[in-house]
Amino acid sequence: MKAIVYTKYGSPDVLEFKEVEKPTLKDNEVLIKIHAASVNAYDWHSLTADIFLIRLMGGGLLKPKNTRLGADIAGRVEAVGGSVKQFQPDDEVFGEISHGGFAEYACAPESKLALKPANLSFEEAAAVPMAALTALQGLRDKGQIHPGQKVLINGASGGVGTFAVQIAKSFGAEVTAVCSPRNMDQARSIGADQVIDYTREDFTKSGRQYDLILAANGYHPLSAYKRALTPKGIYVMAGGSKAQIFQAMLMGSWMSETGGKKMGGVSAKMDQKDLGLIKELIEAGKVKPIIDRRYPLSEAAEALRYLGEGHARGKVVITVEQNN
Ligand SMILES: NC(=O)c1ccc[n+]([C@@H]2O[C@H](COP(=O)([O-])OP(=O)(O)OC[C@H]3O[C@@H](n4cnc5c(N)ncnc54)[C@H](OP(=O)(O)O)[C@@H]3O)[C@@H](O)[C@H]2O)c1
């Protein structure tokens, strides 16, 4: 089968589109014929090792241990292992499988998959898992979101941000989206009640306060985020500039709880129940993936290059041609 492979850390130039062995199925796994995958910052960090901790935390010190990229996938089940209970051949599935999704086939434990939302194409479904799970777990688990709360999403126009706006609305929050001028209409179209142009206004200096702030992109010092929180407000860092990520890493998973305000980060995990909940939100019409660009599998390097520029509007998808 054809797949994207890399044997050394580096820019997208190190990626090869080549013929590799089709994966062999283990007892607890599902073999998926992949129709689409999507690109995440996770793939970028795995490729470039720009965050040194990736090397220390099992990625491989000098070169990548796992030579394959692609976490988010959607496709059709081709075969199932003997102990697989939830899926059968021909099922349409989507999921987050860590590595190996930029290929014609992949194997994954059934716990990494769910049935594809009925109202989405494979391309749309592949755009969902990692970004939507990050938004859901950041808002609900770390952010303790409640109906009627004032919620601000910083970096509302990327993969995580576009899901965060919609998921916060589905919880009944009043949502403020922070993005650049070219993305303001998009933010309104997915339900944001207020939109702030970060090139004209620094929301941390406006005097307005929010019950929950999810930082998906950009950068503000922690003291500035804290100022923009209500007395019992919660700040959740999902991503953003390296400085923002390092601050959260250095200070631990829950950084502080001072004067009633909580400051912390989310480290999202694939969770089948949560993916099922996201599927329900999608099928109920409350959440939809926003796709910026599509690239064929052979041009995965281009897709990563585009994501790496940091200005994707929603998700970047890789399409896998299925000849048979
Ligand atoms: N914690 C976790 O478990 C977890 C999981 C997934 C992702 N992440 C992290 O979350 C972050 C976001 O991921 P993503 O998939 O949403 O990335 P993305 O899609 O690449 O984000 C791109 C978007 O960010 C916007 N942006 C860039 N600079 C900004 C700024 N200064 N202020 C506000 N918006 C800005 C861009 O809009 P403009 O060009 O218009 O500014 C663009 O729409 C990444 O750092 C990623 O590593 C964390």
The ligand as a MOL file (V3000), in Angstrom:
LIG
                    3D

  0  0  0     0  0            999 V3000
M  V30 BEGIN CTAB
M  V30 COUNTS 48 52 0 0 0
M  V30 BEGIN ATOM
M  V30 1 N -3.6630 20.1790 24.7280 0
M  V30 2 C -3.9780 19.2640 23.8220 0
M  V30 3 O -4.2980 18.1220 24.1450 0
M  V30 4 C -3.9760 19.6800 22.3780 0
M  V30 5 C -4.6080 18.9070 21.4080 0
M  V30 6 C -4.6530 19.3870 20.1000 0
M  V30 7 C -4.0120 20.5750 19.7730 0
M  V30 8 N -3.3630 21.2560 20.7390 0 CHG=1
M  V30 9 C -2.7050 22.5400 20.4750 0
M  V30 10 O -3.7190 23.4950 20.2500 0
M  V30 11 C -3.2230 24.5250 19.4180 0
M  V30 12 C -4.2400 24.8240 18.3620 0
M  V30 13 O -4.4170 23.7110 17.5080 0
M  V30 14 P -5.2430 23.8990 16.1830 0
M  V30 15 O -5.4260 22.5500 15.5860 0
M  V30 16 O -6.4280 24.7290 16.4410 0 CHG=-1
M  V30 17 O -4.1730 24.7560 15.3250 0
M  V30 18 P -4.3620 25.4260 13.9230 0
M  V30 19 O -5.5980 24.9270 13.2820 0
M  V30 20 O -3.0970 25.2880 13.1740 0
M  V30 21 O -4.5440 26.9920 14.2990 0
M  V30 22 C -4.4650 27.9100 13.2900 0
M  V30 23 C -5.3470 29.1070 13.6270 0
M  V30 24 O -4.7930 29.8610 14.7110 0
M  V30 25 C -5.0720 31.2190 14.4950 0
M  V30 26 N -4.1060 32.0870 15.1580 0
M  V30 27 C -2.7890 32.2160 14.8660 0
M  V30 28 N -2.2180 33.1270 15.6750 0
M  V30 29 C -3.1970 33.5940 16.4950 0
M  V30 30 C -3.2420 34.5530 17.5420 0
M  V30 31 N -2.1490 35.2220 17.9030 0
M  V30 32 N -4.4020 34.7710 18.1770 0
M  V30 33 C -5.5010 34.0990 17.8120 0
M  V30 34 N -5.5360 33.1940 16.8200 0
M  V30 35 C -4.3950 32.9360 16.1740 0
M  V30 36 C -4.9790 31.3600 12.9950 0
M  V30 37 O -5.7920 32.4170 12.5270 0
M  V30 38 P -5.1390 33.7410 11.9040 0
M  V30 39 O -4.1570 33.3060 10.8790 0
M  V30 40 O -6.2830 34.4810 11.3150 0
M  V30 41 O -4.5510 34.4300 13.0760 0
M  V30 42 C -5.5180 30.0300 12.4650 0
M  V30 43 O -6.8900 30.0810 12.1260 0
M  V30 44 C -1.8670 24.0400 18.9070 0
M  V30 45 O -0.8540 24.7090 19.6520 0
M  V30 46 C -1.8550 22.5600 19.2360 0
M  V30 47 O -0.5440 22.0920 19.4760 0
M  V30 48 C -3.3390 20.8400 22.0280 0
M  V30 END ATOM
M  V30 BEGIN BOND
M  V30 1 1 1 2
M  V30 2 2 2 3
M  V30 3 1 2 4
M  V30 4 1 4 5
M  V30 5 2 4 48
M  V30 6 2 5 6
M  V30 7 1 6 7
M  V30 8 2 7 8
M  V30 9 1 8 9
M  V30 10 1 8 48
M  V30 11 1 9 10
M  V30 12 1 9 46
M  V30 13 1 10 11
M  V30 14 1 11 12
M  V30 15 1 11 44
M  V30 16 1 12 13
M  V30 17 1 13 14
M  V30 18 2 14 15
M  V30 19 1 14 16
M  V30 20 1 14 17
M  V30 21 1 17 18
M  V30 22 2 18 19
M  V30 23 1 18 20
M  V30 24 1 18 21
M  V30 25 1 21 22
M  V30 26 1 22 23
M  V30 27 1 23 24
M  V30 28 1 23 42
M  V30 29 1 24 25
M  V30 30 1 25 26
M  V30 31 1 25 36
M  V30 32 1 26 27
M  V30 33 1 26 35
M  V30 34 2 27 28
M  V30 35 1 28 29
M  V30 36 1 29 30
M  V30 37 2 29 35
M  V30 38 1 30 31
M  V30 39 2 30 32
M  V30 40 1 32 33
M  V30 41 2 33 34
M  V30 42 1 34 35
M  V30 43 1 36 37
M  V30 44 1 36 42
M  V30 45 1 37 38
M  V30 46 2 38 39
M  V30 47 1 38 40
M  V30 48 1 38 41
M  V30 49 1 42 43
M  V30 50 1 44 45
M  V30 51 1 44 46
M  V30 52 1 46 47
M  V30 END BOND
M  V30 END CTAB
M  END
